[in-house]
Amino acid sequence: MKIKTYKTKQEVALNFSRYLAILIAARDTVHIALSGGSTPKIVFDELAANFQEDIDWSGVHLYWGDERCVDPTDDDSNYKMTQEHLISKIDIPEKNIHRIKGENDPEREAKRYSGVLATNLPSVNGIPQFDMVILGMGDDGHTASIFPHEINLWYSNQYCEVAVHPDSGQRRVSITGQIINNADCVVFLVTGSNKAEKFDEIINQKGDYRNYPARLVKPTSGKLIWFIDKDAAEMG
């Protein structure tokens, strides 16, 4: 595990973008699971604005680690955010965009998207493998859409599950632990002081860390990188 700490959110976005550009350049085909949230939005803006000449998107396939069960035009949609901040601004083939269809019946969509992963991704250890899974972490310690109250979903034998937000009750489709930990590389993008407490507890294995799904991210490849800003890195 590596922890890369930067002064600001923008520096996190810049340095992760550089890391991603190098990874894409080294492979003919790259399969990436994206995350929603405020920090990825900054990253997408950085990629679109400053890496147009550095990244050939023709061999990059984009997926989502989780999606809210809403229409793709809904402001809650992770796909809509990515479309507005990245996809619409780069030259990437439409066939390379593999979205979770949040407008579909959640249970059926979880099964359908599991099939998409099984069909499109190379199989390693008998499980579909992403080249990179990008994750965020909530201030409750959740990651993807696996929340503490449903931490059992992490261990599902399915590739995707339907999760429920603990406060809003909103349903979401999320990849599960076996997919995340089978990725060749897993990257956390975490910024803001509201994440500091959980980051501290997870890294130092203290407090209620055992209840946080984010602490279960341990890729079998050993490639786990935290890109965080100094606010998130402040230890308690």
C-alpha positions as CSV (number, residue, x, y, z in Angstrom):
1,M,0.0,0.0,0.0
2,K,1.2,3.5,-0.9
3,I,-0.1,6.8,0.5
4,K,0.5,9.9,-1.7
5,T,-0.4,13.1,0.1
6,Y,-0.7,16.5,-1.6
7,K,-1.5,20.0,-0.3
8,T,-4.7,20.5,-2.2
9,K,-7.5,18.7,-4.0
10,Q,-6.2,20.1,-7.3
11,E,-2.8,18.6,-6.7
12,V,-4.4,15.3,-6.0
13,A,-6.3,15.5,-9.3
14,L,-3.1,16.5,-11.2
15,N,-0.9,13.8,-9.8
16,F,-3.5,11.1,-10.2
17,S,-4.1,12.2,-13.8
18,R,-0.4,11.8,-14.5
19,Y,-0.4,8.3,-12.9
20,L,-3.4,7.4,-15.0
21,A,-1.9,8.7,-18.2
22,I,1.2,6.5,-17.7
23,L,-0.9,3.4,-17.0
24,I,-3.0,4.0,-20.2
25,A,0.1,4.6,-22.3
26,A,1.6,1.3,-21.2
27,R,-1.3,-0.9,-22.4
28,D,-3.2,-1.4,-25.6
29,T,-6.5,-2.0,-23.8
30,V,-7.4,-0.6,-20.4
31,H,-10.5,-1.4,-18.4
32,I,-11.2,1.2,-15.6
33,A,-14.0,1.3,-13.0
34,L,-14.9,4.9,-12.2
35,S,-16.2,6.5,-9.0
36,G,-18.7,9.2,-8.5
37,G,-18.3,12.1,-6.0
38,S,-16.7,15.5,-5.7
39,T,-13.1,14.4,-6.0
40,P,-13.5,12.4,-9.2
41,K,-15.3,15.4,-10.6
42,I,-12.2,17.5,-10.1
43,V,-10.1,14.7,-11.6
44,F,-12.3,14.5,-14.7
45,D,-12.1,18.2,-15.2
46,E,-8.3,18.0,-14.9
47,L,-8.1,15.1,-17.5
48,A,-10.4,16.9,-19.9
49,A,-8.6,20.3,-19.6
50,N,-4.9,19.3,-19.5
51,F,-4.4,15.8,-20.7
52,Q,-6.0,15.8,-24.1
53,E,-2.6,15.3,-25.8
54,D,-1.3,12.8,-23.3
55,I,-4.0,10.2,-23.4
56,D,-5.2,8.1,-26.3
57,W,-8.7,7.1,-25.2
58,S,-9.3,4.7,-28.1
59,G,-8.2,1.7,-26.1
60,V,-9.8,2.7,-22.8
61,H,-13.0,1.2,-21.6
62,L,-14.9,2.9,-18.9
63,Y,-17.2,1.3,-16.4
64,W,-18.7,2.3,-13.0
65,G,-18.0,0.9,-9.6
66,D,-21.5,1.9,-8.5
67,E,-24.5,3.8,-9.7
68,R,-27.6,5.3,-8.2
69,C,-30.9,3.8,-9.4
70,V,-32.0,6.9,-11.3
71,D,-32.3,7.9,-15.0
72,P,-29.0,8.8,-16.7
73,T,-30.3,12.4,-17.0
74,D,-30.8,12.7,-13.2
75,D,-28.5,15.0,-11.3
76,D,-27.8,12.0,-8.9
77,S,-26.5,9.9,-11.8
78,N,-22.7,9.1,-11.6
79,Y,-22.9,8.5,-15.4
80,K,-24.3,12.0,-16.0
81,M,-21.6,13.6,-13.9
82,T,-18.9,11.7,-15.8
83,Q,-20.6,12.5,-19.2
84,E,-20.6,16.2,-18.4
85,H,-17.1,16.5,-16.9
86,L,-15.2,14.0,-19.0
87,I,-16.8,11.9,-21.7
88,S,-18.3,14.8,-23.6
89,K,-14.9,16.5,-23.7
90,I,-12.6,13.6,-24.9
91,D,-12.3,11.5,-28.0
92,I,-13.4,8.1,-26.8
93,P,-15.5,5.6,-28.8
94,E,-19.1,5.2,-27.7
95,K,-18.7,1.5,-27.6
96,N,-16.1,1.9,-24.9
97,I,-18.6,3.3,-22.5
98,H,-20.2,0.6,-20.3
99,R,-22.6,2.3,-18.0
100,I,-24.7,0.8,-15.2
101,K,-28.3,1.5,-16.3
102,G,-29.7,3.0,-13.2
103,E,-33.1,3.4,-14.9
104,N,-33.6,-0.4,-15.0
105,D,-35.0,-2.7,-12.3
106,P,-32.1,-2.8,-9.8
107,E,-32.0,-6.5,-9.3
108,R,-32.1,-7.2,-13.0
109,E,-29.5,-4.5,-13.7
110,A,-27.1,-6.0,-11.1
111,K,-27.3,-9.3,-12.9
112,R,-27.0,-7.7,-16.4
113,Y,-23.9,-5.7,-15.4
114,S,-22.3,-8.7,-13.8
115,G,-22.6,-10.3,-17.2
116,V,-21.1,-7.2,-18.8
117,L,-18.0,-7.6,-16.6
118,A,-17.8,-11.3,-17.2
119,T,-17.9,-10.8,-20.9
120,N,-15.7,-7.8,-21.4
121,L,-13.0,-8.1,-18.7
122,P,-10.1,-10.6,-18.8
123,S,-10.5,-13.4,-16.3
124,V,-7.8,-13.6,-13.6
125,N,-8.2,-16.0,-10.6
126,G,-11.5,-17.0,-12.2
127,I,-12.9,-13.5,-11.7
128,P,-13.2,-10.5,-14.1
129,Q,-10.2,-8.2,-13.6
130,F,-10.1,-4.4,-14.0
131,D,-6.8,-2.8,-14.8
132,M,-7.8,-0.1,-12.3
133,V,-10.7,0.4,-9.9
134,I,-11.1,4.0,-8.7
135,L,-12.8,4.4,-5.3
136,G,-13.9,7.1,-3.0
137,M,-14.5,6.8,0.7
138,G,-17.5,8.3,2.5
139,D,-17.2,10.0,5.9
140,D,-18.9,6.9,7.3
141,G,-16.2,4.6,5.9
142,H,-18.3,3.3,2.9
143,T,-16.8,2.7,-0.5
144,A,-18.4,2.0,-3.9
145,S,-22.0,1.7,-2.6
146,I,-21.2,-0.8,0.1
147,F,-22.2,0.9,3.4
148,P,-21.4,-0.2,7.0
149,H,-24.9,-1.4,7.7
150,E,-24.7,-3.8,4.6
151,I,-21.0,-4.7,4.9
152,N,-22.0,-8.3,4.2
153,L,-22.5,-7.3,0.6
154,W,-18.7,-7.0,0.3
155,Y,-18.5,-10.8,0.6
156,S,-21.2,-11.6,-1.9
157,N,-20.4,-14.3,-4.5
158,Q,-22.1,-12.1,-7.1
159,Y,-20.1,-9.5,-9.1
160,C,-22.7,-6.8,-8.5
161,E,-25.3,-6.3,-5.8
162,V,-28.1,-3.9,-5.0
163,A,-27.3,-1.7,-2.0
164,V,-29.5,0.7,-0.1
165,H,-28.4,4.1,1.2
166,P,-28.8,4.1,5.0
167,D,-30.4,7.5,5.2
168,S,-32.2,8.2,1.9
169,G,-33.2,4.6,1.2
170,Q,-32.0,5.2,-2.4
171,R,-31.1,1.9,-4.1
172,R,-27.8,1.5,-5.9
173,V,-26.0,-1.1,-8.0
174,S,-22.5,-1.7,-6.8
175,I,-19.6,-4.0,-7.6
176,T,-18.6,-6.2,-4.7
177,G,-15.4,-7.0,-2.9
178,Q,-14.3,-9.9,-5.0
179,I,-14.3,-7.6,-8.1
180,I,-12.6,-4.7,-6.3
181,N,-9.9,-6.9,-4.7
182,N,-9.2,-8.7,-8.0
183,A,-8.3,-5.5,-9.8
184,D,-4.7,-5.1,-11.0
185,C,-4.6,-1.7,-9.2
186,V,-7.0,0.0,-6.8
187,V,-6.8,3.7,-6.2
188,F,-8.6,5.7,-3.5
189,L,-9.2,9.4,-4.2
190,V,-10.0,11.0,-0.8
191,T,-10.0,14.7,0.0
192,G,-11.4,16.9,2.8
193,S,-11.2,17.1,6.5
194,N,-14.5,15.2,6.9
195,K,-12.6,12.1,5.8
196,A,-9.7,12.4,8.2
197,E,-11.2,10.5,11.1
198,K,-12.1,7.4,9.1
199,F,-8.8,7.5,7.2
200,D,-6.9,7.6,10.5
201,E,-8.9,4.7,12.0
202,I,-8.5,2.5,8.9
203,I,-4.8,3.1,8.4
204,N,-4.0,2.7,12.0
205,Q,-6.5,0.0,12.7
206,K,-8.2,1.7,15.6
207,G,-11.6,2.8,16.7
208,D,-14.5,1.2,14.8
209,Y,-12.4,0.5,11.7
210,R,-13.6,-3.1,11.4
211,N,-17.1,-1.8,10.6
212,Y,-15.9,0.2,7.6
213,P,-16.1,-1.4,4.1
214,A,-13.2,0.8,2.9
215,R,-10.8,-1.1,5.2
216,L,-11.6,-4.3,3.3
217,V,-9.9,-3.0,0.2
218,K,-6.9,-5.3,-0.1
219,P,-6.2,-6.1,-3.7
220,T,-4.5,-9.5,-4.3
221,S,-2.1,-7.7,-6.6
222,G,-0.9,-5.7,-3.7
223,K,-1.3,-2.5,-5.7
224,L,-3.3,-0.1,-3.5
225,I,-2.7,3.6,-3.7
226,W,-4.3,6.4,-1.7
227,F,-4.2,9.8,-3.3
228,I,-5.2,12.2,-0.6
229,D,-4.9,15.8,0.4
230,K,-3.4,17.1,3.6
231,D,-6.9,17.7,5.1
232,A,-7.8,14.1,4.8
233,A,-4.4,13.0,6.0
234,E,-4.6,14.8,9.4
235,M,-4.3,12.0,12.0
236,G,-6.3,12.2,15.1
